[in-house]
């Protein structure tokens, strides 16, 4: 879970930095549009997933547990909204989604100043049971809102996290949801 905490921090810093990402390099767009109305497809063979993103969002290689971050073209106060895909192999392949979600949420509470859980409800992603969580907090002086979807599958854990400034959250939520819902495991 230490890796995931670092990934969460890195994903937040990547989003904050916008197109001048810290420790990330741009990825070329997918070779062809995906099924989601002109979206491009990102395919990761290490963790075995595909995800689609709009052509006006940029894909940035991740670090420390974040496989890829998709950055919105718009910013608020220099902060670019983003959807990050975090992945890790679990040391206990039989770990349940509920246990993973409990630990993940504890890490969020410890690492995000002003953390406040808004909701945590069951859901489905890529035909698997998922946990959907919404929470708020700060990074420096910037208030942020997060929505994450957590999935555990065959000894792997995934956290797909949308983060935005509150004034952009609702306006970009539909696009972020389309990105998250396009997530498919190989």
C-alpha positions as CSV (number, residue, x, y, z in Angstrom):
1,X,0.0,0.0,0.0
2,X,3.0,2.3,0.4
3,X,3.4,2.3,-3.4
4,X,-0.3,3.2,-3.8
5,X,0.1,6.2,-1.4
6,X,3.0,7.4,-3.5
7,X,1.0,6.9,-6.6
8,X,-1.9,9.0,-5.2
9,X,0.5,11.8,-4.3
10,X,2.1,11.6,-7.7
11,X,-1.2,11.6,-9.6
12,X,-2.3,14.7,-7.7
13,X,1.0,16.4,-8.5
14,X,0.8,15.4,-12.1
15,X,-2.7,16.9,-12.3
16,X,-1.6,20.1,-10.5
17,X,1.3,20.6,-12.8
18,X,-0.9,20.3,-15.9
19,X,0.9,19.8,-19.1
20,X,4.3,20.4,-17.5
21,X,4.1,17.1,-15.6
22,X,6.6,16.3,-12.9
23,X,8.4,13.0,-13.6
24,X,6.2,12.1,-16.5
25,X,6.7,12.0,-20.3
26,X,4.0,12.4,-22.9
27,X,2.7,9.2,-24.5
28,X,1.8,9.1,-28.2
29,X,-1.9,8.8,-28.8
30,X,-3.4,5.4,-29.5
31,X,-3.1,4.1,-33.0
32,X,-6.8,4.4,-33.7
33,X,-10.0,5.9,-32.3
34,X,-11.7,3.7,-29.7
35,X,-15.4,2.7,-29.5
36,X,-16.3,5.8,-27.4
37,X,-17.2,8.3,-30.0
38,X,-13.8,9.3,-31.4
39,X,-11.8,8.5,-28.2
40,X,-8.3,7.2,-28.5
41,X,-7.3,3.8,-26.9
42,X,-4.5,3.4,-24.4
43,X,-3.5,-0.3,-23.9
44,X,-1.3,-1.5,-21.0
45,X,0.2,-5.0,-21.4
46,X,1.9,-5.0,-18.0
47,X,-1.3,-4.9,-16.0
48,X,-3.6,-6.0,-18.8
49,X,-6.1,-3.3,-19.4
50,X,-7.4,-0.9,-22.1
51,X,-9.0,2.5,-21.5
52,X,-10.2,5.2,-23.9
53,X,-9.7,9.0,-23.6
54,X,-10.8,12.0,-25.6
55,X,-8.3,13.3,-28.2
56,X,-8.3,16.8,-26.6
57,X,-7.0,15.2,-23.3
58,X,-3.3,14.4,-23.1
59,X,-1.9,11.0,-21.9
60,X,1.1,11.2,-19.6
61,X,3.2,8.2,-18.5
62,X,2.8,7.5,-14.8
63,X,5.3,7.0,-12.0
64,X,5.2,5.1,-8.7
65,X,2.1,3.0,-9.2
66,X,0.3,5.4,-11.6
67,X,0.3,3.7,-15.0
68,X,-1.1,6.6,-16.9
69,X,-2.8,10.0,-16.3
70,X,-5.1,11.7,-18.7
71,X,-5.1,15.5,-18.4
72,X,-7.9,17.8,-19.4
73,X,-7.0,20.6,-21.8
74,X,-8.6,23.2,-19.5
75,X,-7.2,24.5,-16.3
76,X,-8.3,26.4,-13.2
77,X,-5.6,28.4,-11.5
78,X,-2.9,26.3,-13.3
79,X,-4.6,23.0,-12.2
80,X,-5.6,20.5,-14.9
81,X,-8.3,18.1,-14.1
82,X,-7.2,14.5,-14.7
83,X,-8.1,10.8,-14.7
84,X,-5.3,8.6,-13.3
85,X,-5.1,4.8,-13.6
86,X,-3.2,3.3,-10.7
87,X,-2.4,-0.4,-10.6
88,X,-0.6,-2.8,-8.3
89,X,-0.1,-6.5,-7.8
90,X,-1.5,-7.6,-4.5
91,X,0.7,-9.5,-2.1
92,X,-2.3,-11.5,-1.1
93,X,-4.1,-12.5,-4.3
94,X,-7.2,-13.5,-2.3
95,X,-7.6,-9.9,-0.9
96,X,-11.2,-8.8,-1.2
97,X,-12.4,-5.5,-2.8
98,X,-13.8,-4.4,0.6
99,X,-10.5,-4.9,2.4
100,X,-8.6,-3.1,-0.4
101,X,-11.1,-0.2,-0.4
102,X,-10.8,0.1,3.4
103,X,-7.0,0.3,3.2
104,X,-7.1,2.6,0.2
105,X,-9.5,5.0,1.9
106,X,-7.4,5.1,5.1
107,X,-4.4,6.1,2.9
108,X,-6.4,8.9,1.4
109,X,-7.4,10.2,4.8
110,X,-3.8,10.2,5.9
111,X,-2.3,11.7,2.8
112,X,-4.7,14.4,1.8
113,X,-5.0,17.5,4.0
114,X,-8.6,18.4,4.8
115,X,-9.8,15.0,3.6
116,X,-13.6,14.5,3.8
117,X,-15.3,11.4,2.6
118,X,-18.5,12.3,0.7
119,X,-19.7,8.8,-0.3
120,X,-18.6,5.2,-0.7
121,X,-21.0,2.9,-2.6
122,X,-20.8,-0.4,-4.4
123,X,-20.7,-0.3,-8.2
124,X,-19.6,-2.3,-11.3
125,X,-16.7,-1.6,-13.6
126,X,-15.6,-3.8,-16.5
127,X,-18.2,-6.4,-15.4
128,X,-16.6,-6.7,-12.0
129,X,-17.7,-5.6,-8.5
130,X,-16.3,-2.1,-7.8
131,X,-16.3,0.5,-5.0
132,X,-17.1,4.1,-6.0
133,X,-15.8,6.7,-3.6
134,X,-16.1,10.5,-3.7
135,X,-14.1,12.7,-1.3
136,X,-12.7,16.2,-1.0
137,X,-9.5,17.8,0.3
138,X,-6.8,20.2,-0.4
139,X,-3.4,20.3,-2.1
140,X,-1.7,23.4,-0.8
141,X,-4.2,26.1,-1.0
142,X,-6.3,24.5,-3.7
143,X,-9.5,22.8,-2.8
144,X,-10.1,19.6,-4.9
145,X,-12.7,17.0,-5.3
146,X,-12.0,13.3,-6.2
147,X,-14.1,10.5,-7.6
148,X,-12.4,7.1,-7.6
149,X,-13.5,3.6,-8.7
150,X,-11.7,0.7,-7.2
151,X,-11.5,-2.8,-8.7
152,X,-9.8,-6.0,-7.6
153,X,-9.2,-8.8,-10.1
154,X,-7.0,-11.9,-10.1
155,X,-4.5,-10.5,-7.7
156,X,-4.4,-7.0,-9.2
157,X,-5.9,-3.8,-7.8
158,X,-6.9,-0.8,-9.9
159,X,-7.9,2.7,-8.8
160,X,-9.3,5.0,-11.5
161,X,-9.3,8.5,-10.0
162,X,-10.8,11.7,-11.4
163,X,-9.7,14.8,-9.7
164,X,-10.7,18.4,-10.4
165,X,-11.1,21.8,-8.8
166,X,-14.7,22.1,-7.5
167,X,-15.6,24.7,-10.1
168,X,-14.7,22.3,-12.9
169,X,-15.7,19.0,-11.4
170,X,-19.4,18.9,-12.5
171,X,-18.5,20.3,-16.0
172,X,-15.9,17.5,-16.6
173,X,-17.6,14.7,-14.8
174,X,-19.4,13.3,-17.9
175,X,-16.1,13.1,-19.8
176,X,-14.3,11.6,-16.8
177,X,-17.1,9.0,-16.4
178,X,-16.8,8.1,-20.1
179,X,-13.1,7.5,-19.6
180,X,-13.5,5.5,-16.5
181,X,-16.4,3.4,-17.9
182,X,-14.3,2.5,-21.0
183,X,-11.8,0.7,-18.7
184,X,-11.6,-3.0,-19.7
185,X,-9.5,-5.8,-18.4
186,X,-7.8,-8.1,-20.8
